[in-house]
Amino acid sequence: MTARSWRHLSWNAGLGLLALALAVPCSAGPQASVDGLMKQARTALEAGRLREAEALLDQVVAASPGNRDAQLQLGLIYLFTERFAQARLVLGEVAEARPKDLATLTQIGGAYLRVERLVDAERYLAQAVQVAPASIEANLLLGQVYSATGRTTLAAERFRRVIQLDPKVPHAHYYLGITYALEGKRQEGLDELRTAVALAPDNTGFRYYFGLALIEAGNDAEAAAELERVVERNPGDAEARINLAWARINVGKAREAATLLEKLVAEQPKNAVAWYLLGEATRRQGEVDAAIPHYERAASLDPAMIDALFSLGSVYYWRHDFDRAAGWFERVLAVEPEHVGSNYQLGKMALQRGQIDAAIAHLELCTGRDPGNKGAHYQLARAYQRRGDAEGAQREFEAFRALGAEVPDDSEWREQRLERIGTRPGRPRVPRQ
């Protein structure tokens, strides 16, 4: 799926931050022209004319070298136009002149965060928190830096601190929910995301990630309801439509999912995930043959998409076209050699063909990676038995019986719950409004 970086600052958002900087009152000075130039610079920034704003601010600094507001604004322009060395020099000088100014430190740190200069962001935001430990904005931004650099424990501390200061800050609950998800604390993450949605019901970004968390928790019906609201507000959002289709498939609404996905692949014919899901939605309506070209299209667009490759192998196995099935399962193993499902199916086919050693190699990998896989224990017991290894066969039969002693149906895969591709949540992003 297309990554959505929460740290990316859109052009308009960058201009908004600069305009905010210009809204700070100008340093007192004898020349009325300085104030006039600052006002003109603000107007230029609001209109998106960065070069004009920079030229005006250069005039202010030339006329008033100690004007820190103008230097701050120039430094931010340098930062958002990727002149990082100049930005670091100018913004460092401003921060050194204002070491206890919370607004300046927070603004500089937040700007560095949005252009993904996380070391610089952390330095200024940590300084801001030291100056004002009860600053909601500084704590929230510093938590985002910690989250972006994988320090989830520190991130959670910052977000909890914000909630302690004001429990009605929705972004704090949102980011804490994402952080808990990264730590594997699924229920805690759901609770925080639910609170964020309750506090800001019109924020589709909160609903989007809440919907994803619900899918990953197996609550597909509620996820579908949340994602439907997102799609209603943002009908062109491909990611939201894809995840809505996922949820609909899992609640038995394959036809509705297929309708949604047919429109999406018409708009985005190179969207491999959409083609794969269209294959799933089609197959689950009983149209197995019609599903195959959709899976194949997904696999051609993304040769490493294990889900599409495995589905193709499974379809052909179910149709008893074992040569084709083996070919697709082998392609899975070329991407992920320890893929349990493909090793299991290849192990069964090798056993059917009398290739005992190959069968054992595949099936031993399955039981090692997934000790609860009763089918693998059963087939491995049969393989050991055929090789004359009575002790091994007895051991695997006992493991099989301990797990329930029911021979798995080869077609079980056909209706199993569909898991999201890449279920591990990514870094949080600035929620969409």
C-alpha positions in Angstrom: 0.0 0.0 0.0 1.1 3.5 -0.6 2.9 4.9 2.4 1.6 8.1 3.9 4.3 9.9 5.7 3.0 11.8 8.7 6.1 13.9 8.7 5.6 15.3 5.2 4.7 19.0 5.2 2.6 20.0 2.2 3.5 23.2 0.4 0.4 25.0 1.7 1.1 23.8 5.2 4.6 25.1 5.0 3.4 28.5 3.9 0.9 28.5 6.8 3.7 27.9 9.3 5.7 30.8 7.7 2.7 33.0 7.8 2.3 32.2 11.5 5.9 33.2 12.1 5.2 36.5 10.4 2.2 37.1 12.7 4.6 37.5 15.6 5.0 41.3 16.3 8.1 42.8 14.8 11.0 43.8 17.0 10.8 47.4 18.0 12.9 49.6 15.7 13.2 53.2 14.7 12.3 52.7 11.1 8.6 52.5 10.3 9.7 51.0 7.0 10.8 47.8 8.7 7.2 47.2 9.9 6.0 47.9 6.4 8.4 45.5 4.8 7.4 42.8 7.3 3.8 43.3 6.4 4.6 43.0 2.7 6.6 39.9 3.4 3.6 38.4 5.2 1.3 39.2 2.3 3.8 37.6 -0.2 4.0 34.5 1.9 0.2 34.2 2.2 0.1 34.4 -1.6 2.8 31.8 -2.0 5.4 34.2 -3.4 8.4 32.9 -1.4 11.1 34.6 -3.5 9.4 37.9 -3.0 9.0 37.3 0.7 12.7 36.4 1.0 13.8 39.5 -0.8 11.7 41.7 1.5 13.0 39.9 4.6 16.6 40.4 3.3 15.9 44.1 3.2 14.6 44.0 6.8 17.8 42.2 8.0 20.0 44.6 6.1 18.2 47.6 7.7 17.9 46.0 11.1 20.6 43.3 11.6 19.3 42.4 15.1 15.7 41.8 13.9 15.2 38.2 15.1 11.7 37.9 13.8 12.9 38.6 10.2 15.8 36.2 10.7 13.5 33.5 12.0 11.2 33.9 9.0 14.2 33.8 6.6 15.5 30.6 8.4 12.1 28.9 7.9 12.1 29.8 4.2 15.6 28.3 3.9 14.4 25.2 5.7 11.3 24.7 3.6 13.2 25.3 0.4 15.8 22.7 1.5 18.7 25.1 2.0 19.5 23.3 5.2 23.0 24.6 5.9 21.7 28.2 5.7 18.7 27.4 7.7 20.8 25.8 10.5 23.0 28.8 10.6 20.3 31.4 10.8 17.9 29.5 13.0 20.7 28.6 15.4 21.5 32.2 15.7 17.9 33.1 16.5 17.6 30.3 19.1 20.9 31.3 20.7 19.6 34.9 21.1 16.3 33.6 22.5 17.2 30.5 24.6 14.2 30.8 26.8 11.6 31.8 24.2 9.1 28.9 24.1 7.4 30.1 20.9 10.6 30.4 19.0 12.0 27.0 20.1 8.8 25.2 19.4 8.4 26.8 16.0 11.9 25.9 15.0 11.6 22.4 16.3 8.2 21.9 14.7 9.6 23.1 11.4 12.5 20.7 11.5 10.1 17.9 12.3 8.0 18.6 9.3 11.0 18.4 6.9 12.2 15.2 8.6 15.3 16.7 10.1 14.7 14.8 13.3 18.0 15.4 15.1 17.6 19.1 14.9 13.9 18.9 15.7 14.7 16.9 18.9 17.3 19.4 20.0 15.0 22.4 19.9 11.8 20.7 21.1 13.7 19.1 24.1 14.9 22.6 24.9 11.4 23.9 24.6 10.1 21.3 27.1 12.9 22.1 29.5 11.9 25.8 29.3 8.1 25.0 29.7 7.4 21.5 31.0 3.7 22.1 30.8 3.7 23.2 27.1 1.2 21.0 25.3 2.5 21.8 21.8 6.2 21.2 22.7 5.4 17.9 24.4 3.2 16.7 21.6 5.8 17.5 18.9 8.6 16.0 20.9 6.6 12.8 21.3 6.2 12.7 17.5 10.0 12.9 17.1 10.5 10.0 19.5 7.8 8.0 17.6 9.4 8.7 14.3 12.8 7.6 15.6 11.4 4.3 17.0 11.6 5.3 20.7 8.0 4.4 21.5 8.4 4.4 25.3 9.6 8.0 25.3 6.9 8.9 22.8 4.2 7.4 24.9 5.5 9.4 28.0 5.2 12.6 26.1 1.7 11.9 24.8 0.5 10.8 28.2 2.0 14.0 29.6 -0.2 16.0 27.2 -3.3 14.1 28.2 -2.4 14.7 31.9 -2.2 18.4 31.1 -5.4 18.4 29.0 -7.4 15.2 28.5 -9.3 16.8 25.7 -6.4 17.2 23.2 -7.5 14.7 20.4 -4.1 14.6 18.8 -2.5 13.3 22.0 -4.9 10.4 22.1 -4.4 9.8 18.4 -0.6 9.6 18.6 -0.7 7.6 21.8 -3.0 5.1 20.1 -0.6 4.8 17.2 2.3 4.4 19.6 0.5 1.6 21.5 -0.2 -0.1 18.2 3.5 0.0 17.4 4.3 -1.5 20.7 1.8 -4.3 20.1 -0.7 -3.0 22.8 -3.7 -3.5 20.5 -6.5 -2.9 23.0 -4.9 0.2 24.5 -4.3 1.6 21.0 -7.9 1.0 20.1 -9.1 2.8 23.3 -7.0 5.9 22.6 -8.0 6.0 18.9 -11.6 5.7 19.9 -11.2 8.6 22.3 -9.5 10.7 19.5 -12.5 10.1 17.2 -15.0 11.0 20.0 -13.1 14.2 20.6 -12.8 15.2 16.9 -15.6 13.3 15.1 -15.0 15.3 11.8 -11.3 14.4 11.5 -11.2 11.7 8.8 -7.5 11.0 9.6 -8.5 9.8 13.1 -11.3 7.7 11.7 -9.0 6.2 9.0 -6.4 4.9 11.4 -9.2 3.8 13.9 -10.7 1.8 11.0 -7.3 0.1 10.3 -6.8 -0.7 14.0 -10.3 -2.3 14.1 -9.5 -4.4 11.0 -6.3 -5.6 12.6 -8.2 -6.4 15.9 -10.8 -8.5 13.9 -13.6 -6.1 14.4 -14.5 -5.8 10.7 -18.1 -4.6 11.0 -17.2 -1.6 13.1 -14.2 -1.0 10.8 -16.4 -0.9 7.8 -18.7 1.6 9.4 -15.8 3.9 10.2 -14.2 3.6 6.8 -17.5 4.2 5.1 -17.6 7.6 6.8 -14.0 8.4 5.6 -14.9 7.4 2.0 -18.1 9.5 2.1 -16.0 12.6 3.1 -13.1 11.7 0.7 -14.4 9.7 -2.2 -11.1 9.9 -4.0 -9.1 8.4 -1.2 -7.7 5.2 -2.7 -6.3 3.8 0.6 -9.5 4.3 2.5 -11.5 2.6 -0.3 -9.0 -0.3 -0.3 -9.4 -0.8 3.4 -13.1 -0.5 3.3 -13.1 -3.3 0.7 -11.0 -5.4 3.1 -13.5 -4.9 5.8 -16.5 -5.6 3.6 -14.9 -8.8 2.4 -14.4 -10.0 5.9 -18.1 -9.3 6.9 -19.4 -11.3 3.9 -20.1 -8.3 1.7 -18.0 -9.5 -1.2 -20.3 -8.1 -3.9 -20.2 -4.6 -2.4 -16.5 -4.8 -2.1 -16.1 -5.9 -5.7 -18.2 -3.0 -6.9 -16.0 -0.6 -5.0 -12.8 -2.2 -6.3 -14.0 -2.3 -9.9 -14.3 1.5 -9.9 -10.9 1.8 -8.2 -9.0 -0.3 -10.7 -10.7 1.6 -13.6 -9.3 4.8 -12.1 -5.9 3.3 -11.0 -5.2 0.3 -13.3 -1.7 -0.1 -11.8 -2.9 -0.5 -8.2 -1.7 -4.0 -7.4 -3.5 -4.2 -4.1 -6.8 -3.2 -5.6 -6.5 -6.0 -8.2 -5.6 -8.6 -5.6 -8.6 -7.6 -3.5 -10.8 -7.7 -6.5 -9.7 -11.2 -7.0 -10.6 -12.0 -3.4 -14.0 -10.4 -3.7 -14.7 -12.2 -6.9 -13.6 -15.6 -5.6 -15.7 -15.3 -2.5 -18.7 -14.8 -4.7 -18.0 -18.3 -6.1 -16.5 -17.0 -9.3 -13.1 -18.8 -9.0 -12.2 -18.7 -12.7 -13.1 -15.0 -13.0 -10.8 -14.3 -10.0 -7.7 -15.7 -11.6 -7.0 -12.9 -14.0 -7.3 -10.4 -11.2 -4.8 -12.2 -9.1 -2.5 -12.5 -12.1 -2.8 -8.8 -12.8 -1.8 -8.1 -9.2 1.2 -10.4 -9.4 2.3 -8.9 -12.7 2.2 -5.4 -11.2 3.9 -6.5 -8.0 5.9 -9.7 -8.4 6.7 -9.7 -4.7 3.1 -9.6 -3.5 2.9 -12.8 -1.6 -0.8 -12.6 -1.0 -1.5 -12.7 -4.8 1.1 -15.4 -5.5 -0.2 -17.6 -2.7 -3.9 -17.1 -3.8 -3.0 -18.2 -7.3 -1.2 -21.3 -6.0 -4.2 -22.1 -3.8 -6.7 -21.7 -6.6 -4.8 -24.0 -8.9 -4.3 -26.5 -6.0 -8.0 -26.5 -5.3 -8.6 -27.2 -9.0 -6.1 -30.0 -8.9 -3.8 -28.3 -11.4 -0.8 -29.2 -9.2 2.0 -28.2 -11.6 0.7 -24.7 -11.8 0.0 -24.6 -8.1 3.6 -25.6 -7.3 4.9 -23.0 -9.7 3.1 -20.2 -7.8 4.0 -21.6 -4.4 7.7 -21.7 -5.5 7.4 -18.0 -6.5 6.2 -17.3 -3.0 9.3 -19.0 -1.6 11.5 -17.0 -3.9 10.2 -13.9 -2.0 9.8 -15.4 1.4 11.6 -18.8 1.8 10.0 -19.6 5.2 6.4 -18.8 4.1 4.4 -21.4 6.1 1.4 -21.8 3.8 3.5 -22.4 0.6 5.8 -24.8 2.3 2.8 -26.7 3.7 1.2 -27.0 0.2 4.5 -27.9 -1.4 5.1 -30.5 1.3 1.8 -32.1 0.7 2.3 -32.2 -3.1 5.8 -33.7 -2.6 4.4 -36.4 -0.4 1.7 -37.2 -3.0 4.4 -37.6 -5.6 6.6 -39.8 -3.4 9.2 -37.2 -2.9 9.6 -38.0 0.8 12.8 -36.0 1.6 11.4 -32.9 -0.1 8.1 -33.3 1.7 9.8 -33.6 5.1 12.0 -30.5 4.5 9.0 -28.4 3.7 6.8 -29.7 6.5 9.5 -29.5 9.2 9.9 -25.9 8.4 6.2 -25.5 8.9 6.1 -27.1 12.3 9.1 -25.2 13.4 7.7 -21.8 12.3 4.1 -22.6 13.3 3.9 -25.3 16.1 0.1 -25.0 16.2 -0.3 -26.0 12.5 -2.1 -29.3 13.0 -2.1 -30.1 9.3 1.6 -29.8 9.1 2.1 -32.2 12.0 -0.4 -34.7 10.4 1.3 -34.6 7.0 4.8 -34.7 8.6 3.8 -37.8 10.6 2.7 -39.5 7.3 6.0 -38.5 5.7 8.0 -39.9 8.5 5.9 -43.1 8.4 6.6 -43.5 4.7 10.3 -43.1 5.3 10.3 -45.7 8.0 10.9 -43.3 10.9 8.4 -44.8 13.4 9.7 -42.6 16.3 9.3 -39.4 14.3 5.9 -40.4 13.0 4.7 -41.2 16.6 5.9 -37.9 17.8 4.1 -35.9 15.1 0.9 -37.9 15.4 0.9 -37.1 19.2 1.4 -33.4 18.4 -1.4 -33.6 15.9 -3.8 -35.3 18.4 -2.9 -32.7 21.0 -4.1 -30.0 18.7 -7.5 -31.6 18.0 -6.9 -34.6 15.9 -9.2 -33.5 13.0 -7.7 -33.8 9.5 -7.8 -30.3 8.0 -9.9 -29.7 4.9 -7.7 -28.7 2.0 -10.2 -26.0 1.1 -10.2 -24.3 4.4 -8.2 -21.4 3.0 -11.1 -20.4 0.7 -13.2 -18.7 3.4 -10.6 -17.8 6.0 -10.5 -14.2 7.3 -8.5 -11.9 5.0 -5.6 -10.2 6.7 -4.4 -6.8 5.6 -1.2 -6.8 3.6 1.5 -5.3 5.8 -0.6 -5.4 9.0 2.1 -3.7 11.1 1.1 0.0 11.4 3.4 2.5 9.9 4.6 5.7 11.5 1.8 8.0 12.4 1.1 11.0 10.1 -0.5 14.3 10.6 -4.2 13.4 10.5 -6.2 14.6 7.4 -8.9 17.0 8.1 
